[in-house]
Amino acid sequence: MALEYDSMVLLSQLEQFSIRLTDTMMRASQALALEYLVQVVNCIVDFTEKLAIAQARHCTLNVLLTRGRTHYVCLGLGHVRDGRLSMAIFEQLHLRRGAVIPPATFEHLSQDLVRIINICLNVCVKAFHAPGFQQQWRTVYTGFFVNLVHALQRLQTTPASEAS
């Protein structure tokens, strides 16, 4: 019951970030969108690391980045400070005057961050022992994940590519 309640609170927080990502202002500022996406990752990583299953598997952000380093295009341990992604580091490495440089960097970073979100959501589902609860939360988290990915895809589309 506690896990289900905590999962509802998490989902509410994640959906608030996701709603912000669909705002029209995000098209004008990939840097702001990246900041919200980093917050989503930090929020879900914080939640996931507290789960018994994650603790048993040593499932921390550092471990996820280390184990899957070949799957990440831009993201690495250099983006982490005190066990969480640091927006200050993202700004130093990827932003110039509020813009993501080069243009494909936002796409690569968002794909890397989505990968971490997906892994964490799968761990959250496995934290439920009853198959019925696992299926229920898999469905709920999948809905959130699909909406997040669609929001990011819309942000990755440039106005020039929409006109064609």
C-alpha positions in Angstrom: 0.0 0.0 0.0 2.8 2.4 0.9 4.6 1.7 -2.4 1.4 2.2 -4.4 0.8 5.6 -2.6 4.4 6.7 -3.1 4.2 5.6 -6.8 1.1 7.8 -7.2 3.0 10.8 -5.7 5.9 10.1 -8.0 3.7 9.8 -11.1 2.0 13.1 -10.2 5.4 14.8 -10.0 6.6 13.3 -13.2 3.4 14.3 -15.0 3.9 17.9 -13.8 7.3 18.0 -15.4 6.0 16.3 -18.5 3.2 18.9 -18.9 5.8 21.6 -18.7 7.7 19.9 -21.6 4.6 20.3 -23.8 4.5 24.0 -23.3 5.0 26.0 -26.5 7.8 28.0 -24.8 9.9 24.8 -24.8 10.2 24.9 -28.6 12.0 28.2 -28.2 14.3 27.0 -25.5 15.8 23.5 -25.7 18.0 24.5 -22.8 14.9 24.9 -20.6 13.4 21.6 -21.9 16.7 20.0 -21.1 16.6 21.4 -17.6 13.1 19.9 -17.0 14.2 16.6 -18.4 17.1 16.5 -16.0 14.7 17.2 -13.2 12.5 14.3 -14.3 15.5 12.0 -14.3 16.7 13.2 -10.9 13.2 12.8 -9.5 12.7 9.2 -10.7 16.3 8.2 -9.8 15.8 9.5 -6.3 12.6 7.5 -6.0 14.0 4.3 -7.5 17.2 4.3 -5.4 15.0 4.1 -2.3 13.3 0.9 -3.4 14.5 -2.3 -1.8 14.9 -4.0 -5.2 17.1 -1.2 -6.4 19.2 -1.3 -3.2 19.6 -5.0 -3.5 20.8 -4.6 -7.1 22.9 -1.5 -6.3 20.8 0.4 -8.9 22.2 3.9 -8.6 22.6 6.6 -11.3 26.4 6.0 -11.3 25.9 2.3 -11.7 23.3 2.7 -14.5 25.7 5.0 -16.4 28.7 2.7 -15.9 26.9 -0.5 -16.8 25.3 1.0 -19.9 28.0 3.4 -21.0 28.1 1.9 -24.5 24.4 2.8 -25.0 24.8 6.5 -24.2 25.8 8.9 -26.9 26.5 12.0 -24.7 25.7 11.1 -21.2 28.3 9.9 -18.8 29.6 10.0 -15.2 30.9 13.5 -15.9 27.3 14.8 -15.8 26.8 13.5 -12.2 27.5 15.4 -9.0 26.6 14.0 -5.6 24.8 11.0 -7.2 22.4 13.2 -9.4 22.6 14.8 -12.8 23.9 18.3 -12.4 22.3 21.0 -14.7 25.4 23.1 -14.0 27.6 20.5 -15.7 25.1 20.2 -18.6 25.4 24.0 -19.0 29.2 23.8 -19.0 29.4 20.9 -21.5 26.5 21.5 -23.8 25.1 25.0 -23.6 26.3 28.3 -25.1 24.2 31.4 -24.4 21.2 29.3 -23.6 21.3 27.2 -26.7 22.2 23.6 -27.1 25.3 23.2 -29.3 25.6 21.4 -31.7 21.9 21.0 -32.9 21.9 17.2 -32.6 23.1 17.4 -29.0 19.6 17.9 -27.5 18.3 14.9 -29.4 21.2 12.7 -28.2 21.0 13.9 -24.6 17.2 13.5 -24.5 17.6 9.9 -25.8 20.2 9.1 -23.2 18.0 10.6 -20.4 14.9 8.7 -21.7 16.9 5.5 -21.5 17.6 6.1 -17.8 13.9 7.0 -17.2 12.9 3.7 -18.9 15.3 1.6 -16.8 14.1 3.3 -13.6 10.4 2.8 -14.5 11.1 -0.9 -15.1 12.7 -1.2 -11.7 9.7 0.6 -10.1 7.3 -1.9 -11.7 9.4 -4.8 -10.4 9.2 -3.4 -6.9 5.6 -4.6 -6.8 5.5 -8.2 -5.9 2.0 -9.0 -7.0 1.7 -9.6 -10.8 -1.6 -7.7 -10.9 0.0 -4.6 -9.4 3.0 -5.0 -11.7 0.7 -5.0 -14.7 -1.3 -2.1 -13.5 1.8 0.0 -12.9 3.5 -1.1 -16.1 0.4 0.2 -17.9 0.4 3.5 -16.0 4.1 4.1 -16.4 4.0 3.2 -20.0 1.4 5.8 -20.6 3.6 8.4 -18.9 6.6 7.3 -20.8 4.9 7.3 -24.2 3.6 10.9 -23.6 7.1 12.0 -22.5 8.7 10.5 -25.6 6.1 12.2 -27.8 6.7 15.5 -26.1 10.4 15.2 -26.7 10.0 14.2 -30.3 7.9 17.4 -30.9 10.7 19.4 -29.3 13.3 17.8 -31.5 11.4 18.8 -34.7 12.6 22.0 -36.1 10.2 24.5 -37.7 12.0 24.0 -41.0 11.3 20.3 -40.9 7.7 20.8 -40.0 7.2 23.0 -43.1 8.4 20.3 -45.5 
